[in-house]
Amino acid sequence: MRYLLISICFIFVGCASFPKKNNFVPIAATSNINNPYFANPNQDYIYKANIEVYDNAFGGIFIVKKIGDQQHRIVFTTEMGNKLFDFTFNKDAFTVNYILDDLNKKILINVLKKDFKVLITEHLIAEKSYVITNEIIKKTSLDNKTYYYFESPEISKIIRANSHKEKVRFLFSDLNDNIAQHIEIIHSNIKLKINLKSITK
Amino acid sequence: MHKLVYILFFTVFATHAQTQMSTQEAAALKTKVKALASTTQTISSDFIQYKHLDFLDNDIETSGKLAFQAPDLVKWEYLAPFKYSVLFKNETLFINDEGNKSNVDIGSNKMFKQLNKLIISSIKGDMFDENEFSITYFHTDQNSLVYFSPKDKKFAKYIQAFHITFNAKGDVIEVKMLEPSQDYTKIVFSNKVLNQTLDNAIFTN
């Protein structure tokens, strides 16, 4: 009987919601989310990128430009300038302008599309708000996925989670004049890590 | 009115600054470049690379050093704004990405083999292979400019044309690689030195 109780306890803890599991304390509604990191149309955003995917690592140049009100272009090239992929995001529309044949896999494109959309989406509605130590956490949805934005007060972290578990983590550091000098995207369900260091002038 | 005439004159002049070579001139350039390439044992040079993407306000500028030793050792080393080098040696591509070293076996990779061959021929300018490229020759102000357009359709999907600028000596001073989208990568060489003994340490990763 005691074991059963302990087991039930574990099941309950195991099933606790993502905010509860992480000791987020609910607070009254806050302002909505405003992500400034790729929002300036007069800025070319250029990053040196390192991508670790399973046991392969490769580098390149990651380029983002806001080209319209809700429109962004994202291009990845090798260091020597060869284009690997070229995407356009326009509100909810997504276009592959170019992708190297070797990378032209639907599953990869979907992962990248989902990750990059988080980077460039500027305005999101805070559905619930929480607090933990010095950070405000805002829960929101993007394309039917749940995200938690950590603000201190700049956005320092974004976590995509299902109801219980973290799936992807976005870390923003060396924040300077609305440019995140360092961005990391770390997946926990697949072995994928994207590391971006700004070389923007 | 005078001003207008001047403007018209200069516009016409500017558009005519690049004129197509006669067959004889083209043959002479080809001979000169091939002669220089065949006597080139080593090259060391600085370079600035400009990546032009139409939607950006500014080209992305990276710079570094190039070293070549006949027959097939090549090292491209980017020094700013990040440190990154690729070394082609013994059928292997050695990459040093800010201290993280890795390598790719080129022997088994047709694309890399082709790339290595192409890099060597483009830095020497010796790409005059009529089977592989459609070639067009131009004069510019003081230099010669040659367009090499790959005939292989699969290859042309990556690079529509190489535009190589040669100085009066027949040495390559600029390589521009044009993509089908019209975006391009332009590499401008400076402080180029030919046939100086290069330290073996350059060709280690």
Chai-1 contact restraints between the chains, C-beta under 6 A:
chainA,res_idxA,chainB,res_idxB,connection_type,confidence,min_distance_angstrom,max_distance_angstrom,comment,restraint_id
A,D44,B,L56,contact,1.0,0.0,6.0,A-B,restraint_1
A,D44,B,D57,contact,1.0,0.0,6.0,A-B,restraint_2
A,D44,B,N58,contact,1.0,0.0,6.0,A-B,restraint_3
A,I46,B,I60,contact,1.0,0.0,6.0,A-B,restraint_4
A,K48,B,F82,contact,1.0,0.0,6.0,A-B,restraint_5
A,G59,B,D97,contact,1.0,0.0,6.0,A-B,restraint_6
A,K65,B,F55,contact,1.0,0.0,6.0,A-B,restraint_7
A,K65,B,L56,contact,1.0,0.0,6.0,A-B,restraint_8
A,I67,B,F55,contact,1.0,0.0,6.0,A-B,restraint_9
A,R73,B,F55,contact,1.0,0.0,6.0,A-B,restraint_10
A,E79,B,Y84,contact,1.0,0.0,6.0,A-B,restraint_11
A,G81,B,K51,contact,1.0,0.0,6.0,A-B,restraint_12
A,G81,B,T185,contact,1.0,0.0,6.0,A-B,restraint_13
A,I199,B,P81,contact,1.0,0.0,6.0,A-B,restraint_14
